[in-house]
Amino acid sequence: MLVLGIESSCDETGVALYDGVRGLLAHAVHSQVAMHEAYGGVVPELASRDHIRRLVPLFEQVLAESQCARADIDAIAYTAGPGLAGALLTGASFAASLALALGVPALPIHHLEGHLLSPLLAHDPPAFPFIALLVSGGHTQIMRVTGVGAYELMGESLDDAAGEAFDKTAQLLGLGYPGGPALAKLAETGKPGRFKLPRPMINSGDFMFSFSGLKTAVLTAVRERALTEQDKADLAAEFQEAATEVVATKALAACSVTGLKTLVVAGGVGANRRLRERLNLEAGQAGIRVCYPELALCTDNGAMIAFAGALRLQAGLVDARAHNGAFVVRPRWPLTTT
């Protein structure tokens, strides 16, 4: 079965083709970072308009790269939420219209489910059950996963997501947008420990997170003195140490409590080098296997949506009948209700 995947939840337009036998045939992503950089963050209206411009050319590109025709497509999976309402509507309407024209089903997919399942696209995929750490710009969650569509929320952020805290801290340090990668790069030249930042909720005894206080501690440090470039690098390094320590500690504690020996890490912050180093070291000491998606699949992409759609079809969790053209988007959508 050949599944077309459409991702348009925020500021990346992703299109991909996944075949149930041959695997991922082609995927293409257009990032809007350059467009939003001037505004210091994502402008929803601009994001929606750009998705409209990009979808058809990207669709044609993946068809050409995979040497497939429109008539070969058996189903179309699209991100129905969560995300920006206007951005979601562009991808959903494109998917629904194309599905109606081709007489194939259109499958609404949860954005976080796409991220969560993306490590299964690797050459040596993890097996169910496992603990999943979803860590991105909009979400920080720990899930117990027993199968496709079987997700138990163990903990999440009470305020800022980890990626959001990275971006806001980068802004405080004058690093611009997008902040997370810039902060991580600056941290490589800094010395953690010179500034003392808190590890919020690290000893809370549960799997909940809070990053707003960490961000506020950075703000306090910035206001206390005129920072040199080395000060900024040291502060960035300490922030990264604090954030990754909390995330790694909670994720590995979830593995310990459940007795599961596999940890899946997904989402944009999952590409952070320091987080991977810490998880690999501490998980290795505890006999836990850590699985990541390929770096190219850490950010939003159509491949993860096509793959999630294919898995849901195989599991009989979606209606495989031809689509009637109707669609719905859910800007707010708990993963546990899929």
N, C-alpha and C positions, 0 to 999 in steps of 0.2 A: 504494500500500500504506500502510495506517494502522498505525503502531507506537505502542504505549503504553510509556512509559519509567518505571521505578521506581528511585529512588535512596534508599538507607538505610544507607550505609556508616559513618556516624559520627553527627553531631549535627544534620543537616538531613534532613528528609523531603521528597523531591521527586517530583512526578508530572507527566508531560507527554504530549502527543499530537503526533506528527510524521507528516505526510503526504508521501510521496515526490514528489508533484507540487506541492502547495500550500505545502509547507514546515511550519514550526512553527505549529501551530494554537492551542495553549494550554499554559501550564505554571504550576505553583504550587509554592511552597516554604514549609515551616514550619521556622523556626530554633529550636533549643532553647537558645540562648545565655542567655536570662533564667533558665531552670531550672538550668543548670550554673554560673551565675555565683557562687552562694553557696558552691560547693565549690572554686572556683578552677581548674576544668578539667572535662573530660567524665567523667561517671560512667557506665560502660557499661550497667549494669543499668537505670538511669533512662532512658538513651537508647533502649534496646530497647523498654521499656514505652511510651514516648511515640510511637515509630514506629507501634506497634500502634493507638494512639488516633487517629493522624492520617491513616493511609493511605486509609481508606474515604472520609472527608470530602473529602480532596484529590482523590481519584479522581472523586467525584461533581462536584466543582467544575470540573475540566478538561473533563469530558463536557459540562457545561452551557455553559461558555464557548466550546467549539468547536462546539456544536450537533451533537454526534455521539452515537450510541447504542452500547451495549456490543457489539451485533451487527456494528457497523462495523469493529471492531478486527480486524486481520489477524495481528498478532503482538505479543508482550509481551517487552520487553527489561528486564532487571533487573541491578543491580550484584551480581556474585557475589564480588567481592573486588578489591583488598585492603581491609581495614577491620576494625571490631570484629565478632567472630564473632556475638554475639547480635543486633546491629543488622542485619548482613547477612542473618541467618536470617529476620527479620521480613519484609523486603522480598522475599526469595526465595520464602518460603512463600506470601505473598500473590500474587505473580506466577504461581507454579506452579499454585496452586489456581484462579485466575481463568482461566489458559490452558486448564486441563483442562476447566473448565465451558464455555468458549466453543469448545473444539475447535480451538485455534490453537497455534502453537509458542511456547515460552518460550525466550528467548535469554539465556544468561549473558554479561554484558559486564564487561570489566575497567574498573575505576573510572578509572584513569589514561588509558586509551584514550578514554574519554568526554571528559576534560579536553583531551587532545591534539587531538581532532578538533573540539572546540567552536568554534574560530575559523572553521571552514568553514561555520558557520551565518550568517556575516556576509553583507552585501549584495555585497561584493567579496571572495570567499574566495580564499585562497592556493591555488596548484596544487602538486601533488607534482612533484619531491621537495623537502623542506625540512628545516631543522634545527628541532627542537622543544625548548624550554626548559620543563620541568615544574617549577614552583616553588610549593610549598604547605606546609601545616603538617606533613605527613608525609613529603614527598618533595622532593628537589632532584635532577633528572636532566637530562641532555642526550641527545637521541635524534636519529639520522639516520632520517628517515621517507621511504620511497620509494613507499608506497601504504598502503591500508587493510590492517592486519595485518602490514605489513612494517616492523618497527622494530629498529634497531640501537642498543644502548646504548653511548654514547661515554664517559660519565662520570656519577658520582653522588656524593652526600655519604657520607663515611666515618663520620659520626656524626650530629649533629643536622641536621635539615632546616632550610632558611632560615626557614620560618614558625615552626618550633619555637624557633629561636634568638630570633626577634622576641618570641614569647610569654614565654619565660623571662627575657629582658632586661627586658621590661615588668614582670614580677613583681618583679625586683630593684629597679626604680624605683618600686614601689608603685602601679602603674597598674591592677592588677586584671585581670579576665578579661572578654572576650578581649583579649589584650595587643597583638597586632600593629597593629590599627587605632588603638588608643589611643597607642601609641608613635609611629606615623607622624604623628598629629595633634600630639603634643607636640613632635616634631622640627621642625615648621614654625616654632616660636617659638625654636628653638635655633640655635647657631652651631657648625657642624662645624669641627674642627681645634683647638679649645681643649683637648680631651682627645685624646690620641694612642692610637688603637686599631689593632691589627694588621689586615692584609688576608691572612688565612690562605690559603696555597697559591696565591696569585695568580700566582706565578712558577714553579709546579711543572712546567710544560711539558706538562701533561696536562689532562684535563677533570674531574678529581676535585675535590670540595669538602670543607671541614671548617669547621664553625661553632662547635664546642664551645670552642675556644680563644678565640674572639672573645667568647663569652658569659662565659668565665672572666676575661677582661681587664676586662669591665664589672664583674664581681663585685669584683675587686681595687680598681677605682676607687671603688666604693661603700663599701668597707670602710676606705679610706684617710682619708676625711673625712666630716663631716656635710654632706650635700648640700643646698644651697638649691634652690628651685624652678627658678631659672635654670641651676644646675649640672645638674639633671636634664634640662632641655630641651637643653642643650649636649651632654650625654652621649648622649641619644637621637638627636640630629642626627648625631653622629659615628658612632654604631653603624650608623645607616641608611646613611650614606655608605660605610662599610666594607663592609657586606653587599651593597649594590647594586653597588658597584664590582667586587667579586669576581664576582658573578653575571653582570654585563654583560660583563666582560672574557672570561670563559670561554665564554659563549654566542657572542660575536662571533668569538672565536678558532676555534670549531668551524666557523662559516661560512667563515672564511678557509681553513682546512685542507682542507675538502671542496670549496670553490669554489661552494657553494650561496649564492644571493642572496636567500633568503627565510628569515626567522626567525619561528617561531610561538611565542608565549608563552602559557602556560595555567596554571591553578591560582590559588588565593586570593591568593598574594603577587604574582601578575601584575597585580593591581589597584593595587599600591602606586604612588603618583604619582611618587615620586622615581625608582623603577626605570624607569618608562615614559619619564620625561624623559631619563634617561641613555641608555637604549637607543635612543630616537628620534634623539637628537643624534649619538651615535657610529655608529649604523647608517647614518644619512643620509650621514655623511662617507665611509663605506666603500661606498656604493651598495647597501646591503642594505635590503630591505623588511621591516618588522616588522609582524606581524599579531597582534591580540588578540581574544579573545571580547568580546562586550558585557559591561559591568560586572556586569550582573545574572546573567551566566552564568559569572563567575569562580569563585564559590563553588560548592559541590556543588548539583546540580540534576538533575531528571529529564529535561530537554530534551537534555542531552548524551548521556544513556544511550539515549533513544529514537532520537536521530540516529545514534549509533554502531551501534545494532541495525539501523537501516534501511540504512546503508552496508554492513554485513556481509552482510545479505541480498542486496543488489544485487550484491555481489562473489562470492556463492556460498560464503561462508566459514562459514556456519552451517546447521544442518539446518532446513529450512523445513517439515518435516512436523508434523502435530499432536503435541502434547505428551502424555506418558503420566503426568504428575504428579510425576515424580522431579525432584529438584534437588540441587545441591551448592553450597556456598560455600567460598571459599578466602581466609581472612584474610591469608595471605601468598602473593603471586602475582606473579612477575616479569612485566613487560609483554612482554618478548621471547619468552615462551613461549605467547602467545595464538595 
